[in-house]
Amino acid sequence: MDIYVVIAYFIGVILLYIIGRLLLIPIRIIFNLIVNAVIGGAMLLIVNLIGSFWGVTIGINPITALVAGLLGVPGVILLLALRFLLFGVP
């Protein structure tokens, strides 16, 4: 085997590894966003179902859905804190 073939093979493997890592990072970010969106939506539903007994609800509109979807549980907690700060305790 010629040394140039070995070097070309080695460089090809390194490039394949780098490309694989570059493609894996966006997939991981997209997966995390999907998980946060599902958990945030479920938390909004739970807060509205349980909170309706005490008069504590969060209106579901595009802004609240975006905050809960991007941030997940901390986003729902943020929305609850903003609701209490702006409108007071019921």
C-alpha positions in Angstrom: 0.0 0.0 0.0 1.2 3.4 -0.9 1.7 5.9 1.9 -0.5 8.5 0.1 -3.4 6.1 0.2 -2.9 5.6 4.0 -2.7 9.4 4.5 -5.8 10.0 2.3 -7.7 7.3 4.3 -6.7 8.8 7.6 -7.8 12.3 6.5 -11.1 10.9 5.2 -11.8 9.3 8.5 -11.0 12.6 10.4 -13.3 14.6 8.0 -16.1 12.0 8.4 -15.8 12.4 12.2 -15.9 16.2 12.0 -18.9 16.2 9.7 -20.6 13.7 12.0 -20.0 15.9 15.0 -21.3 18.9 13.2 -24.5 17.2 12.2 -25.0 15.7 15.6 -25.0 19.0 17.5 -28.1 20.5 15.7 -30.0 17.2 16.1 -29.4 17.3 19.9 -30.5 21.0 20.1 -33.7 20.2 18.1 -34.4 17.2 20.3 -34.0 19.3 23.5 -36.3 22.0 22.1 -39.0 19.4 21.3 -38.7 17.9 24.8 -39.0 21.4 26.4 -42.0 22.2 24.2 -43.8 19.0 25.2 -43.0 19.5 28.9 -43.9 23.2 28.8 -47.2 22.5 27.2 -48.0 19.8 29.7 -47.1 22.1 32.5 -49.4 24.8 31.1 -52.2 22.3 30.9 -51.6 21.1 34.5 -51.3 24.6 35.9 -54.6 25.6 34.2 -56.4 22.5 35.3 -55.3 22.5 38.9 -55.1 26.3 39.2 -58.7 26.7 38.0 -59.9 25.6 41.5 -58.1 28.5 43.1 -58.6 31.0 40.2 -55.0 30.9 39.1 -54.8 30.3 35.3 -52.5 31.3 32.6 -54.0 32.3 29.3 -52.8 30.3 26.4 -51.8 32.5 23.5 -48.8 32.5 21.1 -46.5 34.4 23.6 -47.2 32.1 26.6 -46.9 29.1 24.3 -43.6 30.3 23.0 -42.2 31.0 26.5 -43.4 27.7 27.9 -42.2 25.9 24.8 -38.7 27.3 24.7 -38.0 27.3 28.4 -40.1 24.4 29.6 -40.8 24.2 33.4 -38.8 27.4 34.2 -40.9 29.2 31.5 -44.2 28.2 33.2 -42.8 29.2 36.6 -41.8 32.6 35.0 -45.3 33.0 33.6 -46.8 32.3 37.0 -44.5 34.8 38.7 -45.4 37.4 36.1 -49.1 36.7 36.6 -48.8 37.2 40.3 -46.6 40.3 39.9 -48.9 42.0 37.4 -52.4 40.9 38.6 -51.8 40.0 42.3 -52.9 37.0 44.2 -56.6 36.1 43.5 
